[in-house]
Amino acid sequence: VQLQASGGGLVQPGGSLRLSCAASGSISKINVMGWFRQAPGKRRELVATITSTGNINYADSVKGRFTISRDNADNTILLQMSSLKPEDTAVYYCSIAQTLQYWGQGTQVTVSS
């Protein structure tokens, strides 16, 4: 299983970014895909997940600002991030969990003026 993430970058506070992630390889029909992030000096934390049946979970810190969606036809997920804050600055990792959990390479999101 391979995950390819894209869409990070530098944005001003209050701005928006969209992250995308495509999974390839042996993808189970039943899985959970999602985004995690890790800021410098901090532990990796959950941002949002979405199951293959559409159940969604968000971290409290991003509720109302981030939206996760997926396309099961091509095993992709999107993370639309709005009203970004400096504390959203982190490396964002795409993940898929089926029998095992797999991680993408990470994409940097920097929120700064």
C-alpha contacts under 8 A as a table, 3 or more apart, distances in Angstrom:
res1	aa1	res2	aa2	distance
1	V	23	A	6.91
1	V	24	S	5.68
1	V	25	G	4.53
1	V	26	S	5.76
1	V	27	I	6.95
1	V	102	Y	7.04
2	Q	23	A	5.64
2	Q	24	S	5.27
2	Q	25	G	6.28
2	Q	102	Y	7.54
2	Q	103	W	7.80
2	Q	104	G	7.03
3	L	21	C	6.51
3	L	22	A	5.61
3	L	23	A	4.54
3	L	24	S	6.51
3	L	94	C	7.01
3	L	95	S	7.36
3	L	102	Y	7.70
3	L	103	W	6.55
3	L	104	G	4.65
3	L	105	Q	7.53
4	Q	21	C	5.38
4	Q	22	A	5.27
4	Q	23	A	6.59
4	Q	94	C	7.91
4	Q	104	G	5.88
4	Q	105	Q	7.13
5	A	19	L	7.12
5	A	20	S	5.60
5	A	21	C	4.19
5	A	22	A	6.56
5	A	93	Y	7.65
5	A	94	C	6.48
5	A	104	G	6.42
5	A	105	Q	7.07
5	A	106	G	6.75
5	A	107	T	6.72
6	S	19	L	5.78
6	S	20	S	5.42
6	S	21	C	6.43
6	S	107	T	6.44
7	G	17	L	7.18
7	G	18	R	5.83
7	G	19	L	4.47
7	G	20	S	6.21
7	G	107	T	7.33
8	G	17	L	7.09
8	G	18	R	7.38
8	G	19	L	6.25
8	G	107	T	5.41
8	G	108	Q	5.29
8	G	109	V	4.95
8	G	110	T	7.95
9	G	17	L	7.83
9	G	107	T	7.99
9	G	108	Q	6.12
9	G	109	V	5.05
9	G	110	T	6.12
10	L	109	V	6.16
10	L	110	T	4.74
10	L	111	V	5.93
10	L	112	S	7.17
11	V	15	G	5.99
11	V	16	S	7.12
11	V	17	L	7.51
11	V	109	V	7.89
11	V	110	T	6.30
11	V	111	V	5.01
11	V	112	S	6.30
11	V	113	S	7.64
12	Q	15	G	5.48
12	Q	84	L	7.66
12	Q	111	V	5.40
12	Q	112	S	5.01
12	Q	113	S	4.98
13	P	83	S	6.96
13	P	84	L	5.38
13	P	85	K	5.10
13	P	86	P	6.33
13	P	111	V	5.73
13	P	112	S	5.97
13	P	113	S	6.47
14	G	82	S	6.94
14	G	83	S	4.12
14	G	84	L	4.86
14	G	85	K	6.39
15	G	82	S	6.04
15	G	83	S	5.48
15	G	84	L	5.50
16	S	80	Q	7.49
16	S	81	M	5.38
16	S	82	S	4.33
16	S	83	S	6.28
16	S	84	L	6.23
17	L	80	Q	6.24
17	L	81	M	5.22
17	L	82	S	6.69
18	R	78	L	6.87
18	R	79	L	5.55
18	R	80	Q	4.48
18	R	81	M	5.86
19	L	78	L	5.60
19	L	79	L	4.99
19	L	80	Q	6.51
19	L	81	M	7.93
20	S	76	T	7.10
20	S	77	I	5.76
20	S	78	L	4.47
20	S	79	L	6.37
21	C	76	T	5.46
21	C	77	I	5.34
21	C	78	L	6.50
21	C	94	C	6.36
22	A	74	D	7.52
22	A	75	N	5.94
22	A	76	T	4.35
22	A	77	I	6.67
23	A	27	I	7.53
23	A	74	D	7.88
23	A	75	N	5.44
23	A	76	T	6.16
23	A	96	I	7.76
24	S	27	I	6.74
24	S	75	N	7.27
27	I	31	N	8.00
27	I	75	N	7.92
27	I	98	Q	7.93
28	S	31	N	6.16
28	S	98	Q	6.51
29	K	52	S	6.91
30	I	51	T	7.60
30	I	52	S	5.67
30	I	53	T	7.85
30	I	98	Q	6.80
31	N	51	T	5.90
31	N	52	S	5.52
31	N	96	I	6.81
31	N	97	A	5.61
31	N	98	Q	4.75
32	V	49	T	6.67
32	V	50	I	5.71
32	V	51	T	4.23
32	V	52	S	6.11
32	V	96	I	5.64
32	V	97	A	5.13
32	V	98	Q	6.69
33	M	49	T	5.66
33	M	50	I	5.50
33	M	51	T	6.22
33	M	52	S	7.74
33	M	77	I	7.27
33	M	94	C	7.46
33	M	95	S	5.56
33	M	96	I	4.31
33	M	97	A	6.32
34	G	47	V	7.55
34	G	48	A	5.53
34	G	49	T	3.94
34	G	50	I	5.97
34	G	77	I	7.51
34	G	94	C	5.82
34	G	95	S	5.29
34	G	96	I	6.48
35	W	46	L	6.49
35	W	47	V	5.41
35	W	48	A	5.41
35	W	49	T	6.32
35	W	79	L	7.80
35	W	92	Y	6.59
35	W	93	Y	5.56
35	W	94	C	4.68
35	W	95	S	6.09
36	F	44	R	6.54
36	F	45	E	5.40
36	F	46	L	4.39
36	F	47	V	4.94
36	F	48	A	7.01
36	F	92	Y	5.69
36	F	93	Y	5.12
36	F	94	C	6.48
36	F	95	S	7.46
37	R	44	R	5.43
37	R	45	E	5.44
37	R	46	L	6.54
37	R	47	V	6.60
37	R	90	A	5.84
37	R	91	V	5.43
37	R	92	Y	4.24
37	R	93	Y	5.79
38	Q	42	K	6.22
38	Q	43	R	5.92
38	Q	44	R	4.30
38	Q	45	E	6.30
38	Q	90	A	5.24
38	Q	91	V	5.35
38	Q	92	Y	6.60
39	A	42	K	5.37
39	A	43	R	7.29
39	A	44	R	7.39
39	A	89	T	6.52
39	A	90	A	4.23
39	A	91	V	6.34
40	P	90	A	7.11
46	L	49	T	7.80
46	L	58	Y	7.77
46	L	59	A	6.35
47	V	58	Y	5.91
47	V	59	A	5.20
47	V	62	V	7.04
48	A	56	I	7.21
48	A	57	N	5.48
48	A	58	Y	4.36
48	A	59	A	6.18
48	A	68	I	6.69
49	T	56	I	5.65
49	T	57	N	5.25
49	T	58	Y	6.67
49	T	68	I	7.28
50	I	53	T	7.95
50	I	54	G	5.81
50	I	55	N	5.42
50	I	56	I	4.45
50	I	57	N	6.53
50	I	68	I	7.11
50	I	69	S	7.17
50	I	70	R	7.46
51	T	54	G	5.08
51	T	55	N	5.18
51	T	56	I	6.66
52	S	55	N	7.57
52	S	72	N	6.90
56	I	68	I	7.67
58	Y	62	V	6.64
58	Y	63	K	5.96
59	A	62	V	5.65
59	A	63	K	6.41
60	D	63	K	5.33
62	V	65	R	5.43
62	V	66	F	5.61
63	K	66	F	6.21
64	G	67	T	7.75
65	R	81	M	6.14
65	R	82	S	5.16
65	R	83	S	6.02
65	R	84	L	7.62
66	F	79	L	6.70
66	F	80	Q	5.52
66	F	81	M	4.46
66	F	82	S	6.01
67	T	78	L	7.97
67	T	79	L	5.64
67	T	80	Q	5.05
67	T	81	M	6.58
68	I	77	I	7.05
68	I	78	L	5.63
68	I	79	L	4.56
68	I	80	Q	6.37
69	S	77	I	5.58
69	S	78	L	5.29
69	S	79	L	6.66
70	R	75	N	7.21
70	R	76	T	5.58
70	R	77	I	4.14
70	R	78	L	6.16
71	D	74	D	5.96
71	D	75	N	5.74
71	D	76	T	5.34
71	D	77	I	6.37
72	N	75	N	4.77
72	N	76	T	6.77
81	M	84	L	6.65
84	L	88	D	6.49
84	L	111	V	6.72
85	K	88	D	5.38
85	K	89	T	7.56
85	K	111	V	6.11
86	P	89	T	5.63
86	P	110	T	7.37
86	P	111	V	4.72
86	P	112	S	5.84
87	E	111	V	7.58
88	D	109	V	7.53
88	D	110	T	7.44
88	D	111	V	6.68
89	T	108	Q	7.79
89	T	109	V	5.39
89	T	110	T	4.58
89	T	111	V	5.43
90	A	108	Q	6.09
90	A	109	V	5.54
90	A	110	T	6.62
91	V	106	G	5.81
91	V	107	T	5.38
91	V	108	Q	4.37
91	V	109	V	6.01
92	Y	106	G	5.24
92	Y	107	T	5.22
92	Y	108	Q	6.16
92	Y	109	V	6.92
93	Y	103	W	6.65
93	Y	104	G	5.79
93	Y	105	Q	6.62
93	Y	106	G	4.36
93	Y	107	T	6.56
94	C	103	W	5.85
94	C	104	G	5.13
94	C	105	Q	7.75
94	C	106	G	6.84
95	S	101	Q	6.91
95	S	102	Y	5.54
95	S	103	W	4.57
95	S	104	G	6.20
96	I	101	Q	5.68
96	I	102	Y	5.35
96	I	103	W	6.76
97	A	100	L	5.67
97	A	101	Q	4.13
97	A	102	Y	6.32
98	Q	101	Q	6.23
